[in-house]
Amino acid sequence: MRKTRWAAATAAVMIVTLAGCTGGEVLPKRLAEVSEQPSAVQQDEADAEPAADTDEQPEASPDPEPTTTTAERGTRDNPATPGVDVASFTTGAEEVEVELGTATWDADEIVALENQFNDPPADGMVYVLLPVTVSYHGPESMLPWIDIDVTFLADDGRSYESAWAVIPDDLQDVNDIYDGGTATGNILFELPVAQVPGGLWGVSYNWSDPLWWSAA
């Protein structure tokens, strides 16, 4: 339509120029003729040019920016770090804090020296010692080796419970702790040599859902 409007403006200028030469009465008549009878150029351009699409297409909205979310600390996707992170379990008026230390991934000799009657690990297995620190806050008391459960989850998806042998600083030797009390002791595991170090430690308190630490 821009070309059509430009042609009409050109014709009007020409008529105005001619009217200045022939007299003032001619101007209204000539302008009327131009407006009522479009020139051949105007008509051809109008016929050739398709009607403008008055329906405006909405602009496509840009794709939303991808968002990344970080899993909560202490999950399998975002495990805690031994020696750094402390887990807190709260039940009613009680609060229990648990911290894992760095595991001894080959404790065969330590276990053998601790007691002559300790059996060696099975073929393809190794003894692992995991230090655990437990703190209690509340009106009652807790027994760490009973109330705290630790599981090893290997990278192949298999889980392992604690083993038994006479070991140094055994968590089972810790009696009840009361409000403000803290105790540290070792837990023994017998794990596949091919799966350590690696995997995850899962810790629960009184059958709670486990919190997870990296075991790498």
Phi, psi and omega in degrees: 000340181298320179296320180297314179296321179296322178294318179296321179293322180294317179297319180297320178297317179298318180294318179299320181295315180294323180296329178294338182268334188254345178132160185287336184286340184284333187301309180299319182296313182297320178296322179295319179296321179296318183288330183273329184238095179295149180293164179299323178298315179299316183294317180298318181292324180292320180291322185283330186272126180294153179298141180292139178282111183278347179277104180285130178281131179295140178294135180294129179287140180296149178299139180297146179295133178297139180250145177243138179239143179259130180296151180300142180298136180097009176260171179294329179281338180219071186291155175288170182249124177301140180080357181236305186267143178241127179268146180236124176250125182239126176225107181064237181270001182260144173224127180240127178252137182231134176229134177259141175265187179279129183287150168266108192281344175225090183254021182302313182292321179299316181292319181296322181284338183289325180204129185292343181267359176293135176281147175289162177293158179294164179303134180080003181243163180217147175279139178230132177253129180240116177282135182231131176248130184235134175237143182236138174225119180166177185279347183250227177207173177216156176247105191307312187287345175267315187277339179255129178241130180239132180235145174257127176249113182283162180295339179275004176094355179271146179248154184222133175271172181293153178259179178230135170190168175282121184227160178286144176052047182294133178298335178292344178277354181274126177278187181304142172243144184249187185309123180086357182279148179223140179216149178232138178203166181264148171241136184261137174231149172244109191234157178296133180302323184289349184252005180229147351288159182145180178080202184221153169257129176250128184237131175228159179234120179050052175068022176286169171296142184286151165256152191240140175241149173292139178248014181284000000 
